[in-house]
Amino acid sequence: MNIGAAAWQHIVGLSRRWRARLWVALVALLAHGLVEGAGILLLLPLLAVVGIDVARGSVGRLSSAAVAAFSAFGMSPTLATVLAVFVAANIMLAMLRRTCLTLSTSLERDVARDNAERLYDAIVRMEWTQFTRMRASDLTLALTAECERTGHAAAQLLNLCGSTIVWAIYVAVAARVSALMTAVVLACAVPVMLLLHRRTRQSGDLGAAFTSARHEFQGAVTDDLGGMKVIRSAGAEERSKQRIGRLAFALADARAAGHFHHAYSTLWLDVGSAATLSGLLLVAVGVMHLDAAAILLLLFLFARIVPRAGALQQTVHFYVNLLPAVERFAMLEARCRAAAKVPHRARNAPARLETQLRFEAVSFRYSPQDPPVLNDVNLTIDAGTTVAIVGTSGAGKTTVADLTIGLLVPEKGLITIDGTPLDEDGAAWRETIAYVPQEPFLFHDTIRANLAWARPDASAKDMESALTRAMADFVHDLPDGVDTVVGDRGVRLSGGERQRIALARALLRKPSLLILDEATSSIDLENERRILDALDRLHGTLTIVIITHRLSTLVGMDAIHRLDQGRIVECSVNA
């Protein structure tokens, strides 16, 4: 990992989106550093008050400047006034510190929120085939933990700036007292800094290892929780537990490695700092024979510089450790943006299907390397009819549904709604259709909330009507009625009950076209009969497309189109 390049890209990215906020924060950090640095000068009149000579040498010049500052405000440097100014300066310093912390925290919060919104926007705009190739756990982790880490990285960058400003001010004051001593101390610190620089590079590698381990663990947990029924039915609990345990250990080990690395770095810094301060005192007293005031001021300054250097090193460590997450997040967002579906300008977009939906010589393949899924398909569906599309598994039935919805775009040919090309108004078209898949998705919420997802402004009367039309009257027999919580993905309901709730949710949209993609293939005959009865009652009120391979669903169809190997091989129309 190139730390310098990654850090620069991060800084450039932040400055583009948060330029004003960053400037405000930097001004506050600079003010905080200047007030803290100015507070050092209060030591000189304080030392003078308690009887230490501060009138000679470079210390004398600084002392004269401090006395002149008191005189400018009409005060003399007595013990009372010096202490009063000291208290006032610390009050101002505390307020500035609070301001800096507030700005840093708010930036961390807003960067994390903004990144989550931007990434989610990029995800929902992706071309459908590209989205299906993404691992859901990677997207989940990026939207949650990784977004938080990007916000934390922004805050650490501000902290790094603040620590650098204060450290530089302390060094500048120390150089004013004794440029030679300051140069000697900084020279002695160079080997320690070089050692820590090498360890800083290792922090980036450890951060990348932690990010990778976290993605592997998250992916395994998501997969195993989603497939728990399969795991338990196969008696694979122990294998699953061992895999999760192994990945959890790898994640914990990667996290611990980062902490151990920081502990060793801190050890070297503490040892180097103690040696440097001891050498400073030895040279100041035994070689340079500095006066007591200069020695005291230098010791105070370097006693403050050393912890600041430690805080600076710690901030650098944490920031570099977070950079892999920032880099991975940026790469994922760029990948999603690159896979975005090209928006088309709506042109004469139909509000509803009024006359015909047509496939005109439509061909489609999922990638240039794959064989065609559909080949030269011609299909006409008249508005108000109930049509079945049948065929064996792999014939291309679901692809027809996805093309009709507008999730996919034909490789060749044209899909029109009332004569308007679908690819010109996909978004408007999806507002007028409803889709019920083979495995209906229900949120872990109440039935009411699941219905409202389709139409947030729906009234209780609208929901009741949709439930009745979907033959979902069983809801009234549940303990809490429409306020019953259905569990994760509707696990507390049977398959047929989930399908009827999904059908009611679809009907609540008042669509002009209803598509059922193998919606009865995984339920029992009784629930299938209920759904088919519901569809029979809807006949003629809207256009219904039923995709199925079960012959029992074909009764009462206005037309049946049979697909085989991506082609329409038979059409049957009932007069």
ZAFI-188683 format. One record per residue (C-alpha): residue in three letters; x, y, z. Coordinates in steps of 0.1 Angstrom, whole numbers, plus 5000, padded with zeros to 4 digits. Example, Ala and Ser with C-alpha at 12.3 -4.5 7.8 and 13.67 -1.06 7.14 Angstrom:
BEGIN
ALA512349555078 SER513749895071 
END
This chain:
BEGIN
MET500050005000 ASN501350344990 ILE500550545022 GLY501550885007 ALA499350844976 ALA496450704996 ALA496650995021 TRP496851254994 GLN493851104975 HIS491951115008 ILE492851475015 VAL491851574980 GLY488551394982 LEU487651555015 SER488651905004 ARG486351874974 ARG483251794994 TRP484051955027 ARG486252255018 ALA484452515039 ARG484152285069 LEU487852195068 TRP488852555066 VAL486752645097 ALA488252355116 LEU491852445106 VAL491252805117 ALA489952675150 LEU492952435154 LEU495352715146 ALA493752945172 HIS493852665197 GLY497552615190 LEU498452985192 VAL496553035225 GLU498352725239 GLY501652855227 ALA500953205241 GLY500253045275 ILE503852935277 LEU504953295278 LEU502953335310 LEU505553125327 LEU508153395324 PRO506453675344 LEU505353395369 LEU508953295373 ALA509953655377 VAL507353705404 VAL508653405425 GLY512253545423 ILE513853365394 ASP515953585371 VAL514453585336 ALA516053905323 ARG519053755306 GLY519653605271 SER516953475249 VAL514753415279 GLY515053785287 ARG513853885253 LEU510853655256 SER510253795291 SER510354155279 ALA507754065252 ALA505453915278 VAL505854225301 ALA505154445271 ALA501954245264 PHE500754315300 SER501654685296 ALA499654705264 PHE496554615284 GLY497454855313 MET498454585337 SER501654505356 PRO502854145359 THR502054085396 LEU501253745409 ALA497453825409 THR497353955374 VAL499553675360 LEU497353415376 ALA494153595364 VAL495553605329 PHE496553235332 VAL493053135342 ALA491453345314 ALA493853195289 ASN492952845300 ILE489252925299 MET489753035263 LEU491852735256 ALA489152505270 MET486552665249 LEU488652635217 ARG489452275226 ARG485652205229 THR485052385196 CYS487752175178 LEU486351855193 THR482851955182 LEU484052035147 SER485951705145 THR483051495158 SER480551665135 LEU482751615105 GLU483251245114 ARG479451205117 ASP478651395085 VAL481351225064 ALA480150875075 ARG476550965067 ASP477351135034 ASN479450835023 ALA476650595032 GLU474150795012 ARG476450834982 LEU477350464982 TYR473750354985 ASP472850594957 ALA475550434935 ILE474350084944 VAL470650144935 ARG471650304902 MET473850004892 GLU472949814860 TRP471149504873 THR473449234859 GLN476449414876 PHE474549434909 THR473849064909 ARG477548984906 MET478249184938 ARG478549004971 ALA475749134994 SER477949115026 ASP480549335010 LEU477949605003 THR476449565038 LEU479849605055 ALA480749905033 LEU477450075041 THR477950025078 ALA481349965094 GLU483450095065 CYS481450415063 GLU482050465100 ARG485750415095 THR485850665067 GLY484350925090 HIS486750825117 ALA489650875092 ALA488451225085 ALA488451305122 GLN491851155127 LEU493151375098 LEU491951685116 ASN493451565149 LEU496751505130 CYS496551865118 GLY495851995153 SER498651805169 THR501151915142 ILE500152275147 VAL500652265185 TRP503852065182 ALA505252315157 ILE504452605180 TYR506152445210 VAL509252375189 ALA509252735176 VAL509152875212 ALA511952625222 ALA514052735193 ARG513553095204 VAL514953005239 SER517852805225 ALA518052725188 LEU521152505193 MET519552295221 THR516352255200 ALA518452145170 VAL520351895191 VAL517151745205 LEU515451725171 ALA518651565157 CYS518551305185 ALA514951235177 VAL515651165141 PRO516650795146 VAL513450735166 MET511350905140 LEU512950695112 LEU512150375132 LEU508650495138 HIS508250585101 ARG509050225092 ARG506550105117 THR503950345103 ARG504250175070 GLN503549855087 SER500350015102 GLY498950045067 ASP499649675060 LEU498049575093 GLY495049795085 ALA494649635051 ALA494849285067 PHE492149385092 THR489949515065 SER490249195045 ALA489648975075 ARG486549175084 HIS485149125049 GLU485748755050 PHE484148715084 GLN481148935075 GLY480648735043 ALA480748405061 VAL478348525088 THR475848655062 ASP476048335042 ASP475648105071 LEU472748295088 GLY470948315055 GLY471447945049 MET470847825085 LYS467947605075 VAL470147425049 ILE473047395075 ARG470847245102 SER468947015078 ALA472346885065 GLY473746845101 ALA476547085092 GLU476347295124 GLU479747185136 ARG481447265103 SER479747595101 LYS480747675137 GLN484347585130 ARG484447805099 ILE482948105117 GLY485248045147 ARG488348025124 LEU487448355107 ALA486448525140 PHE489948425153 ALA491648565122 LEU489648895126 ALA490448925163 ASP494148835156 ALA494249105129 ARG492749365153 ALA495149255181 ALA498149275157 GLY497349645152 HIS497149715189 PHE500449515196 HIS502149715168 HIS500950045184 ALA502149925218 TYR505649855205 SER505750185187 THR504750365219 LEU507550175238 TRP510150295214 LEU508850655216 ASP508850655254 VAL512350515256 GLY513650755230 SER511851055247 ALA513350965281 ALA516850935266 THR516451265247 LEU515251455278 SER518051315299 GLY520551415273 LEU519051765270 LEU519451825308 LEU522951685307 VAL524051915278 ALA522152225292 VAL523752205326 GLY527152045320 VAL528152175286 MET526152495278 HIS525852605314 LEU522452765308 ASP520852975335 ALA518152835357 ALA515253015339 ALA516352885305 ILE516752535318 LEU513352535335 LEU511652675304 LEU513352425281 LEU512452135304 PHE508852255305 LEU508752295267 PHE510151955260 ALA508051795286 ARG505151925266 ILE506651845232 VAL507351485240 PRO503751395249 ARG502651595218 ALA505051385197 GLY503551075212 ALA500051195205 LEU501151285170 GLN502650935164 GLN499450775178 THR497250975155 VAL499450895125 HIS499250525134 PHE495450525137 TYR495050735105 VAL497350505084 ASN495550205099 LEU492250345086 LEU493450435051 PRO492950085037 ALA489250105046 VAL489050455030 GLU490750324999 ARG488550014996 PHE485450225001 ALA486450464973 MET487250174950 LEU483850014957 GLU481950344951 ALA483850394919 ARG483050044908 CYS479350094915 ARG479350434897 ALA481050274867 ALA478350014866 ALA475550264868 LYS472750234844 VAL472950514818 PRO469850734825 HIS467550804795 ARG465451104791 ALA461751024794 ARG459951084762 ASN456151054760 ALA456350814790 PRO453050634794 ALA451350674828 ARG449850324825 LEU449650034800 GLU446650124779 THR446949914747 GLN449949684742 LEU453249564755 ARG455449434727 PHE458749254724 GLU460149314689 ALA462949074679 VAL464449094714 SER467748914721 PHE469648924754 ARG472748774769 TYR474148854804 SER477748904791 PRO479448894757 GLN481048564766 ASP477748394775 PRO475348234750 PRO472048414743 VAL469348374770 LEU466748514746 ASN467048504708 ASP464848704685 VAL461748694708 ASN458548854694 LEU455748884719 THR452549084722 ILE450549124754 ASP447249314751 ALA446249544780 GLY443649394803 THR444449034795 THR445848754816 VAL448848594799 ALA451048294809 ILE454648254798 VAL455647894803 GLY458747684798 THR461247454815 SER463947584839 GLY466547794820 ALA464147864791 GLY464448244797 LYS461148314815 THR462648524844 THR464748714819 VAL461548814801 ALA460148934834 ASP463349134842 LEU463249294807 THR459649374811 ILE460249544844 GLY463149744829 LEU465849594851 LEU467549464820 VAL468049624785 PRO467849414754 GLU471049344735 LYS469049364703 GLY465549454695 LEU463049674712 ILE460449664740 THR457549914737 ILE454650014760 ASP451850164739 GLY454450224712 THR456950404735 PRO460350234738 LEU460850104773 ASP464450204776 GLU463350574772 ASP461150574803 GLY462150284825 ALA461750474858 ALA458250604849 TRP457250264837 ARG458150094870 GLU455850334888 THR452950164871 ILE453749794875 ALA453949544904 TYR456049234907 VAL455648924929 PRO458748694928 GLN458948324936 GLU460348394970 PRO458548704983 PHE460648935005 LEU458949065037 PHE460649305060 HIS461049225097 ASP458149445106 THR454349445109 ILE452049345080 ARG450849705079 ALA454449835075 ASN455149575048 LEU452049695029 ALA452850055033 TRP456249995017 ALA454449974984 ARG452450294990 PRO453350505020 ASP450150715017 ALA447850415016 SER444950435041 ALA443650155063 LYS440750115039 ASP443150075009 MET445149815028 GLU441949625037 SER440849625001 ALA444249494989 LEU444149215014 THR440649115004 ARG441549114967 ALA444648904974 MET442548654994 ALA444648735025 ASP441748745050 PHE443848525073 VAL445448845086 HIS442348915107 ASP442748585126 LEU446348675137 PRO446648795173 ASP447549145163 GLY445949165129 VAL447749395105 ASP450049495133 THR451449145136 VAL455249135132 VAL456048875105 GLY459648805115 ASP462848815094 ARG461748765057 GLY458348675070 VAL459448355087 ARG456448355111 LEU454048315082 SER453648005059 GLY454848025023 GLY451348065010 GLU450548345035 ARG453748525026 GLN452748504989 ARG449348644996 ILE450748935016 ALA453249004988 LEU450348994963 ALA448349234985 ARG451349464986 ALA451549454948 LEU447849534944 LEU448149824968 ARG450150004941 LYS447049984918 PRO449249874889 SER448449854853 LEU450549544849 LEU451049274875 ILE453849024870 LEU454048694890 ASP457348514885 GLU456748154896 ALA454748294924 THR452947964931 SER455747714924 SER456847674960 ILE453547654978 ASP450947384984 LEU447947324962 GLU445447494986 ASN447347814988 GLU447947804950 ARG444147774946 ARG443548074968 ILE446048284948 LEU444648164915 ASP441148254927 ALA442348604936 LEU443848634901 ASP440648514885 ARG438748794903 LEU441249044890 HIS440848924854 GLY440049214831 THR440749484856 LEU444549494849 THR447149324827 ILE448549004844 VAL451648814833 ILE452148484850 ILE455448314846 THR455247944855 HIS456047594846 ARG453047444865 LEU450147334842 SER447647394871 THR448047774867 LEU447147784830 VAL443347754834 GLY441548064822 MET444548234805 ASP443748464776 ALA447048364760 ILE449848114766 HIS453348164752 ARG455847874755 LEU459547954757 ASP462247694748 GLN465947774748 GLY465348144745 ARG462748134717 ILE458948164716 VAL458047824701 GLU454347814706 CYS451548074712 SER448047974722 VAL445348254722 ASN441848194736 ALA439248374717 
END
